[in-house]
Amino acid sequence: MNAQFKKGALELCVLALLAHTDQYGYELVKQISEKIEIAKGTLYPLLKKMTRDNYLSTYFVYSTEGPQRKYYSITDLGKKRMALLIKEWMHFSKSVYYILEQNRMI
């Protein structure tokens, strides 16, 4: 899949997944990788940026299977950001679909 497509959609995917339940980084990578091929190292810088932008908050949970895990949780600002991104994504994807359909590409 085109890297630019993925880059634009990853933030929305992370917010959508965290809207339902808090998760740690590897869980997010695993879930997203089931549908979109990404490198594990791709997501962690985005999580850090989203935390810095106050879209996510973090907390640690001790694990019996190894070191403590950093969990990510969507903030109220993150929920607002997600709503905006959904609106923008829907407009963008409908516009692309319309262009493709009008030119008989699909």
TITORMAR-465655 format. One line per field, with one value per atom (N, C-alpha, C): residue number from 1; residue in one letter; atom name; x, y, z. Coordinates in nm, 4 decimals, padded with zeros to 6 digits, m for minus. Each point is the difference from the previous one (the first is absolute). Layout:
nr [NUM	...]
rest [a	...]
atom [CA	...]
x [X	...]
y [Y	...]
z [Z	...]
This chain:
nr [1	1	1	2	2	2	3	3	3	4	4	4	5	5	5	6	6	6	7	7	7	8	8	8	9	9	9	10	10	10	11	11	11	12	12	12	13	13	13	14	14	14	15	15	15	16	16	16	17	17	17	18	18	18	19	19	19	20	20	20	21	21	21	22	22	22	23	23	23	24	24	24	25	25	25	26	26	26	27	27	27	28	28	28	29	29	29	30	30	30	31	31	31	32	32	32	33	33	33	34	34	34	35	35	35	36	36	36	37	37	37	38	38	38	39	39	39	40	40	40	41	41	41	42	42	42	43	43	43	44	44	44	45	45	45	46	46	46	47	47	47	48	48	48	49	49	49	50	50	50	51	51	51	52	52	52	53	53	53	54	54	54	55	55	55	56	56	56	57	57	57	58	58	58	59	59	59	60	60	60	61	61	61	62	62	62	63	63	63	64	64	64	65	65	65	66	66	66	67	67	67	68	68	68	69	69	69	70	70	70	71	71	71	72	72	72	73	73	73	74	74	74	75	75	75	76	76	76	77	77	77	78	78	78	79	79	79	80	80	80	81	81	81	82	82	82	83	83	83	84	84	84	85	85	85	86	86	86	87	87	87	88	88	88	89	89	89	90	90	90	91	91	91	92	92	92	93	93	93	94	94	94	95	95	95	96	96	96	97	97	97	98	98	98	99	99	99	100	100	100	101	101	101	102	102	102	103	103	103	104	104	104	105	105	105	106	106	106]
rest [m	m	m	n	n	n	a	a	a	q	q	q	f	f	f	k	k	k	k	k	k	g	g	g	a	a	a	l	l	l	e	e	e	l	l	l	c	c	c	v	v	v	l	l	l	a	a	a	l	l	l	l	l	l	a	a	a	h	h	h	t	t	t	d	d	d	q	q	q	y	y	y	g	g	g	y	y	y	e	e	e	l	l	l	v	v	v	k	k	k	q	q	q	i	i	i	s	s	s	e	e	e	k	k	k	i	i	i	e	e	e	i	i	i	a	a	a	k	k	k	g	g	g	t	t	t	l	l	l	y	y	y	p	p	p	l	l	l	l	l	l	k	k	k	k	k	k	m	m	m	t	t	t	r	r	r	d	d	d	n	n	n	y	y	y	l	l	l	s	s	s	t	t	t	y	y	y	f	f	f	v	v	v	y	y	y	s	s	s	t	t	t	e	e	e	g	g	g	p	p	p	q	q	q	r	r	r	k	k	k	y	y	y	y	y	y	s	s	s	i	i	i	t	t	t	d	d	d	l	l	l	g	g	g	k	k	k	k	k	k	r	r	r	m	m	m	a	a	a	l	l	l	l	l	l	i	i	i	k	k	k	e	e	e	w	w	w	m	m	m	h	h	h	f	f	f	s	s	s	k	k	k	s	s	s	v	v	v	y	y	y	y	y	y	i	i	i	l	l	l	e	e	e	q	q	q	n	n	n	r	r	r	m	m	m	i	i	i]
atom [N	CA	C	N	CA	C	N	CA	C	N	CA	C	N	CA	C	N	CA	C	N	CA	C	N	CA	C	N	CA	C	N	CA	C	N	CA	C	N	CA	C	N	CA	C	N	CA	C	N	CA	C	N	CA	C	N	CA	C	N	CA	C	N	CA	C	N	CA	C	N	CA	C	N	CA	C	N	CA	C	N	CA	C	N	CA	C	N	CA	C	N	CA	C	N	CA	C	N	CA	C	N	CA	C	N	CA	C	N	CA	C	N	CA	C	N	CA	C	N	CA	C	N	CA	C	N	CA	C	N	CA	C	N	CA	C	N	CA	C	N	CA	C	N	CA	C	N	CA	C	N	CA	C	N	CA	C	N	CA	C	N	CA	C	N	CA	C	N	CA	C	N	CA	C	N	CA	C	N	CA	C	N	CA	C	N	CA	C	N	CA	C	N	CA	C	N	CA	C	N	CA	C	N	CA	C	N	CA	C	N	CA	C	N	CA	C	N	CA	C	N	CA	C	N	CA	C	N	CA	C	N	CA	C	N	CA	C	N	CA	C	N	CA	C	N	CA	C	N	CA	C	N	CA	C	N	CA	C	N	CA	C	N	CA	C	N	CA	C	N	CA	C	N	CA	C	N	CA	C	N	CA	C	N	CA	C	N	CA	C	N	CA	C	N	CA	C	N	CA	C	N	CA	C	N	CA	C	N	CA	C	N	CA	C	N	CA	C	N	CA	C	N	CA	C	N	CA	C	N	CA	C	N	CA	C	N	CA	C	N	CA	C	N	CA	C	N	CA	C	N	CA	C	N	CA	C	N	CA	C	N	CA	C	N	CA	C	N	CA	C]
x [00.0847	m00.0847	00.0888	m00.0448	00.0723	00.0299	00.1245	00.0440	m00.0715	m00.0287	m00.0682	m00.1449	m00.0648	m00.1353	00.0021	00.0968	00.0101	00.0293	00.0924	00.0399	m00.1192	m00.0839	m00.1155	m00.1087	m00.0063	m00.1076	00.0373	00.1271	00.0417	m00.0505	00.0056	m00.0475	m00.1471	m00.0794	m00.1425	m00.0210	00.0770	m00.0118	00.0321	00.1049	00.0381	m00.1113	m00.0507	m00.1068	m00.1245	m00.0358	m00.1182	00.0149	00.1175	00.0225	m00.0034	00.0578	00.0046	m00.1329	m00.0896	m00.1315	m00.0800	00.0362	m00.0726	00.0670	00.1325	00.0718	00.1443	00.0541	00.1419	00.0828	00.1129	00.0871	00.1450	00.0878	00.1420	00.0498	00.1172	00.0514	m00.0021	00.0485	00.0061	m00.1393	m00.0988	m00.1382	m00.0479	00.0292	m00.0394	00.0681	00.1298	00.0743	m00.0623	m00.0284	m00.0559	m00.1355	m00.0883	m00.1332	00.0054	00.0793	00.0101	00.0650	00.1026	00.0715	m00.0866	m00.1088	m00.0909	m00.0685	m00.0128	m00.0682	00.0906	00.0990	00.0906	00.1423	00.0808	00.1382	00.0802	00.0484	00.0837	00.1171	00.1078	00.1141	m00.0259	00.0437	m00.0221	00.0552	00.1136	00.0631	m00.0747	m00.0943	m00.0782	m00.0963	m00.0582	m00.1071	00.0486	00.1131	00.0449	00.0295	00.0638	00.0168	m00.1347	m00.0970	m00.1327	m00.0672	00.0105	m00.0576	00.0629	00.1298	00.0698	m00.0505	m00.0142	m00.0489	m00.1435	m00.0838	m00.1399	m00.0120	00.0895	00.0027	00.0434	00.1024	00.0494	m00.1067	m00.0822	m00.1079	m00.1257	00.0076	m00.1104	m00.1216	00.0191	m00.1073	m00.0064	00.1129	00.0098	00.0626	m00.0346	00.0711	00.0554	00.0937	00.0629	00.0023	00.0083	00.0203	00.0665	00.0634	00.0716	m00.0750	00.0070	m00.0588	00.1081	00.0182	00.0990	m00.0488	00.0917	m00.0335	00.0730	m00.0674	00.0647	00.0841	m00.0133	00.0699	00.1213	00.0454	00.1141	m00.0079	00.0631	00.0009	m00.1388	m00.0150	m00.1278	m00.0323	m00.1283	m00.0463	m00.0589	00.0318	m00.0560	m00.1303	m00.1087	m00.1316	m00.0334	m00.0725	m00.0435	m00.1514	m00.0450	m00.1419	m00.0327	m00.1142	m00.0406	m00.0512	00.0361	m00.0448	m00.1246	m00.0596	m00.1138	00.0432	00.1203	00.0519	00.0216	00.0443	00.0174	m00.1321	m00.1073	m00.1325	m00.0466	00.0296	m00.0348	00.0812	00.1271	00.0877	m00.0509	m00.0412	m00.0519	m00.1248	m00.0903	m00.1222	00.0341	00.0964	00.0433	00.0626	00.0871	00.0657	m00.1000	m00.1002	m00.1032	m00.0727	m00.0372	m00.0696	00.0869	00.1275	00.0912	00.0211	00.0147	00.0220	m00.1209	m00.1194	m00.1201	m00.0112	00.0259	m00.0049	00.1052	00.1217	00.1097	m00.0293	m00.0390	m00.0207	m00.1190	m00.1048	m00.1138	00.0427	00.0833	00.0468	00.0851	00.0904	00.0840	m00.0876	m00.0928	m00.0896	m00.0791	m00.0506	m00.0767	00.0847	00.1223	00.0888	00.0257	00.0286	00.0253	m00.1233	m00.1140	m00.1242	m00.0341	00.0152	m00.0323	00.0908	00.1189	00.0944	00.0033	m00.1020	m00.0173	00.1243	00.0607	00.1158	m00.0426	m00.1219	m00.0533	m00.1411]
y [m00.1183	00.1183	00.1239	00.1018	00.1257	00.0571	00.0350	00.0498	00.1291	00.0855	00.1253	m00.0242	m00.1007	m00.0362	m00.0409	m00.0854	m00.0503	00.1119	00.0857	00.1082	00.0863	00.0298	00.0845	m00.0681	m00.1311	m00.0735	m00.0534	m00.0108	m00.0633	00.0720	00.1307	00.0746	m00.0290	m00.0009	m00.0294	m00.1437	m00.0937	m00.1397	m00.0142	00.0645	m00.0063	00.0568	00.1150	00.0614	m00.0868	m00.0579	m00.0851	m00.1241	m00.0610	m00.1182	00.0351	00.1133	00.0389	00.0565	00.0333	00.0489	m00.1086	m00.1258	m00.1121	m00.0560	00.0001	m00.0557	00.0467	00.0203	00.0347	m00.1187	00.0300	m00.1065	00.0416	m00.0990	00.0308	m00.0059	00.0546	00.0190	m00.1238	m00.1115	m00.1211	m00.0471	00.0162	m00.0366	00.0829	00.1292	00.0880	m00.0411	m00.0264	m00.0432	m00.1273	m00.0950	m00.1276	00.0179	00.0785	00.0209	00.0715	00.1045	00.0750	m00.0859	m00.0768	m00.0846	m00.1098	m00.0349	m00.1001	00.0503	00.1311	00.0587	00.0842	00.0625	00.0907	m00.0404	m00.0263	m00.0392	00.1207	m00.0101	00.1059	m00.0627	00.0736	m00.0419	00.0417	m00.0824	00.0300	00.1375	00.0353	00.1280	00.1203	m00.0212	00.1090	00.0605	m00.0840	00.0447	00.0730	m00.0418	00.0587	00.1502	00.0494	00.1468	00.0730	m00.0610	00.0612	00.0030	m00.1081	m00.0031	00.1075	00.0170	00.1027	00.1397	00.0243	00.1310	00.0234	m00.1016	00.0139	00.0229	m00.0580	00.0230	00.1436	00.0443	00.1374	00.1028	m00.0345	00.0898	m00.0113	m00.0810	m00.0217	m00.0700	m00.0768	m00.0829	m00.1325	m00.0377	m00.1235	00.0287	m00.0808	00.0014	m00.1408	m00.0137	m00.1298	m00.0339	m00.1273	m00.0500	m00.1369	m00.0424	m00.1263	m00.1062	m00.1221	m00.1152	m00.1060	m00.0523	m00.1056	m00.1283	m00.0748	m00.1247	m00.1158	m00.1117	m00.1212	m00.0681	00.0448	m00.0597	00.0802	00.0944	00.0810	00.1383	00.0964	00.1365	00.0635	00.1073	00.0707	00.0508	00.0157	00.0421	00.1398	00.0795	00.1340	m00.0084	00.0337	00.0010	00.1403	00.0037	00.1259	00.0109	00.1196	00.0284	00.1273	00.0016	00.1193	00.1056	00.1239	00.1110	00.0644	00.0929	00.0740	00.0760	00.0577	00.0689	m00.0997	m00.1201	m00.1050	m00.0399	m00.0028	m00.0322	00.1086	00.1243	00.1101	m00.0097	m00.0336	m00.0167	m00.1144	m00.1093	m00.1143	00.0386	00.0730	00.0430	00.0853	00.0902	00.0836	m00.0848	m00.0935	m00.0852	m00.0892	m00.0483	m00.0819	00.0832	00.1211	00.0891	00.0275	00.0302	00.0269	m00.1246	m00.1167	m00.1261	m00.0322	00.0167	m00.0307	00.0912	00.1269	00.0939	m00.0371	m00.0263	m00.0330	m00.1290	m00.1050	m00.1295	00.0052	00.0727	00.0155	00.0761	00.1006	00.0781	m00.0845	m00.0787	m00.0874	m00.1027	m00.0601	m00.0982	00.0627	00.1195	00.0697	00.0205	00.0463	00.0225	m00.1300	m00.1065	m00.1300	m00.0506	00.0148	m00.0470	00.0802	00.1320	00.0840	m00.0274	m00.0458	m00.0290	m00.1497	m00.0700	m00.1432	m00.0830	00.0336	m00.0750	m00.1146	00.0120	m00.1051	m00.0359]
z [00.0000	00.0000	00.0000	m00.0656	m00.0105	00.1388	00.0229	00.1309	00.0392	m00.0959	00.0305	00.0431	m00.0597	00.0436	00.1461	00.0329	00.1377	00.0979	m00.0359	00.0897	00.0387	m00.0960	00.0267	00.0818	m00.0061	00.0661	00.1379	00.0311	00.1255	00.1240	00.0007	00.1168	00.0259	m00.1050	00.0143	00.0490	m00.0522	00.0434	00.1486	00.0460	00.1413	00.0869	m00.0353	00.0787	00.0024	m00.1141	m00.0073	00.0881	m00.0014	00.0838	00.1484	00.0352	00.1414	00.0491	m00.0909	00.0410	00.0711	m00.0240	00.0591	00.1240	00.0018	00.1144	00.0003	00.1181	00.0125	m00.0482	m00.0611	m00.0505	00.0164	00.0016	m00.0008	m00.1443	m00.0237	m00.1353	m00.0867	00.0537	m00.0808	m00.0420	00.0873	m00.0355	m00.1195	00.0034	m00.1099	m00.1305	00.0092	m00.1188	m00.0563	00.0860	m00.0431	m00.0672	00.0618	m00.0580	m00.1341	m00.0075	m00.1254	m00.1073	00.0377	m00.0959	m00.0591	00.0675	m00.0556	m00.1271	m00.0136	m00.1156	m00.0887	00.0617	m00.0719	00.0346	m00.0995	00.0259	00.0484	00.1245	00.0562	00.0731	00.0085	00.0807	00.1443	00.0935	00.1414	00.0364	m00.0559	00.0302	m00.0532	m00.0883	m00.0583	00.1005	00.0824	00.0866	00.1249	00.0556	00.1261	m00.0078	m00.1053	m00.0101	m00.0089	m00.0672	m00.0093	00.1369	00.0761	00.1350	00.0880	m00.0129	00.0784	m00.0374	m00.1300	m00.0463	00.0459	m00.0111	00.0397	00.1503	00.0779	00.1447	00.0283	m00.0706	00.0161	m00.0381	m00.1004	m00.0446	00.0868	00.1045	00.0958	m00.0598	m00.1064	m00.0545	00.0759	00.0599	00.0769	00.1350	00.0975	00.1279	00.0198	00.0905	00.0227	00.1479	00.0266	00.1354	m00.0102	00.1073	m00.0002	00.0790	m00.0510	00.0674	00.0106	00.1200	00.0191	m00.0629	m00.0573	m00.0681	00.0663	00.0111	00.0534	m00.1074	m00.1238	m00.1139	m00.0454	00.0786	m00.0411	00.0601	m00.0663	00.0541	m00.0039	00.0752	00.0007	m00.1399	m00.0256	m00.1320	00.0083	m00.1020	m00.0092	m00.0780	00.0664	m00.0631	m00.0475	m00.1107	m00.0588	00.0141	00.0304	00.0186	m00.0768	m00.0660	m00.0749	00.0990	m00.0213	00.0845	m00.0626	00.0709	m00.0567	m00.1254	00.0036	m00.1182	m00.1136	00.0330	m00.1002	m00.0632	00.0793	m00.0538	m00.0967	00.0327	m00.0904	m00.1290	00.0157	m00.1166	m00.0879	00.0630	m00.0746	m00.0789	00.0605	m00.0688	m00.1223	00.0155	m00.1121	m00.1103	00.0384	m00.0995	m00.0726	00.0709	m00.0653	m00.1051	00.0380	m00.0938	m00.1232	00.0219	m00.1108	m00.0854	00.0656	m00.0725	m00.0881	00.0540	m00.0766	m00.1218	00.0180	m00.1126	m00.1048	00.0455	m00.0908	m00.0764	00.0721	m00.0656	m00.0974	00.0362	m00.0919	m00.1254	00.0162	m00.1148	m00.0934	00.0551	m00.0821	m00.0715	00.0727	m00.0595	m00.1153	00.0215	m00.1035	m00.1257	00.0163	m00.1150	m00.0741	00.0738	m00.0629	m00.0734	00.0628	m00.0610	m00.1254	00.0069	m00.1148	m00.1188	00.0263	m00.1075	m00.0327	00.0486	m00.0270	00.0349	00.1118	00.0476	00.0923	00.0517	00.0877	m00.0415]
